[in-house]
Amino acid sequence: MTQSEQNQLEMLKKQLKQTQQKLRDVEKKYQLLSEASFEGFLVHEQGVILEANPNIAAMLRCDLEDLPGLNLLQDVVHPDSLEKALTRIKSGSEEPYDLKVLRRDGTTFFAEVCAKNIELEGRSVRVLAVRDITARKKMEDELRQAKANLEKMVEKRTAQLKEQQDIMLELSTPVIQIWEGILILPLIGTIDSRRAGQIMQNTLEAISHKRAKQVIIDITGVPFVDTEVANHLIKTIQAAKLVGAKCILVGISSEVAQTLVHIGIDLEHLD
């Protein structure tokens, strides 16, 4: 071997040594970063785990050296999340998603997974960053339960309020027997469509129950009479007539009388 060839050989050996040192430095940096990370990392090829960091081993409750060779889909992903994991792997999606994960002792936890396909030593592999979100899931479940309980409480309270309103409505439309066959219906306050329906129902039930022949409707306490209120009253009077009772409308102020005439209410049914 000539001197020139020896020199070239020595140079190549030196370059190889430098390259090997750089690779060791890179590997050491990767190892330090991997171990210092708060997340679990693993690399798999078609589901077979190639590399992992201590954090993922801690999450799975096993020794780090036990992970290489395990099948990610069979040994790590819970059956409930298997379809989701397969879909993400096939699509190459890099969007984060949640998985239910099996520990090596048979227990489970929820994890948020971010994944990416890369080329490693000429092979197509997938790198996973795994974060334990069990605490977050528990909080979300507790919030959902609290919301459900609150909705039930609101629903129950709403029903109670409606029941109270119905009772108040019933009390606001009393039909009183003052003599045999004669009833009086004193109305106080505003009359809307709901209350008008209650007035008619209570009046007809009282006429039937008391076998009344006359009903005195006193509107002294009704502050305002418009077309809608007047029509409600007339419908009640007409319905009472159909079941055999005559209605007498009293308590009409001069202002109400003028309003009734002005809005053109048919007064033929009123006594």
Residue pairs with C-beta under 8 A, 6 or more apart in sequence:
1 9
34 41
34 53
34 54
34 55
35 53
35 54
35 55
37 53
37 55
38 55
38 131
39 55
39 129
39 130
39 131
40 52
40 53
40 55
40 56
40 57
40 58
40 59
40 111
40 128
40 129
40 130
40 131
40 132
41 51
41 52
41 53
41 55
41 56
41 127
41 128
41 129
41 130
42 49
42 51
42 52
42 53
42 56
42 67
42 72
42 127
42 128
42 130
43 49
43 50
43 51
43 52
43 120
43 125
43 126
43 127
43 128
44 50
44 72
44 125
44 126
44 128
45 123
45 124
45 125
45 126
47 71
47 72
47 73
47 74
47 89
48 69
48 70
48 71
48 72
49 67
49 68
49 69
49 70
49 71
49 72
49 76
50 68
50 125
51 68
52 64
52 67
52 68
53 64
54 64
55 130
56 67
56 130
57 63
57 64
57 66
57 67
59 101
59 103
59 109
59 111
59 130
59 132
60 67
60 76
60 101
60 103
60 104
61 103
61 104
61 105
61 107
62 103
62 104
66 104
70 76
72 85
73 82
73 85
73 86
75 102
76 101
76 102
77 85
77 99
77 100
77 101
77 102
78 99
78 100
78 101
78 102
78 108
80 100
81 98
81 99
81 100
81 101
84 97
84 99
85 99
87 93
88 97
88 113
88 115
89 115
89 126
92 117
93 115
94 114
94 115
94 116
96 112
96 113
96 114
97 112
97 113
98 110
98 111
98 112
98 113
98 133
98 137
99 110
99 111
99 112
99 113
100 108
100 109
100 110
100 111
101 108
101 109
101 110
101 111
101 130
102 108
103 109
109 132
109 134
110 132
110 133
110 134
110 136
110 137
111 130
111 131
111 132
111 133
112 130
112 131
112 133
113 128
113 129
113 130
113 131
114 128
114 129
115 126
115 127
115 128
115 129
116 126
116 127
117 124
117 125
117 126
117 127
118 124
118 125
118 126
118 127
119 125
169 194
169 195
169 198
170 198
170 202
172 188
172 189
172 195
172 198
173 185
173 187
173 195
173 198
173 199
173 202
174 185
174 186
174 202
175 183
175 184
175 185
175 202
175 203
175 205
175 206
175 215
176 183
176 184
176 185
176 186
177 183
177 206
177 210
177 212
178 184
178 216
181 210
181 211
181 212
181 213
181 214
182 212
182 213
182 214
182 215
182 216
183 203
183 206
183 207
183 210
183 212
183 214
183 215
183 216
183 245
184 215
184 216
184 217
184 218
185 199
185 202
185 203
185 215
185 216
185 217
185 218
186 218
186 220
186 221
187 199
187 217
187 218
187 219
187 221
187 222
188 221
188 222
189 221
189 222
189 223
190 222
190 223
190 224
191 199
191 222
191 229
191 232
191 233
193 228
193 232
196 229
196 232
196 235
196 236
199 232
199 236
200 232
200 235
200 236
200 239
203 215
203 236
203 239
203 240
204 239
204 240
204 243
206 212
206 215
207 215
207 240
207 243
207 244
207 245
208 243
212 245
213 244
213 245
213 246
214 245
214 246
214 247
214 248
215 240
215 245
215 246
215 247
215 248
216 247
216 248
216 250
217 233
217 236
217 237
217 247
217 248
217 249
217 250
218 250
218 251
219 225
219 233
219 249
219 250
219 251
219 252
219 256
220 250
220 251
220 253
221 251
222 229
222 251
222 256
225 256
225 259
225 260
226 259
226 263
227 263
227 265
230 260
230 263
230 265
231 265
233 249
234 265
234 266
234 269
234 270
236 247
237 247
237 249
237 269
237 270
238 269
240 246
240 247
241 247
241 269
246 271
247 269
247 270
247 271
248 271
249 270
249 271
252 260
260 267
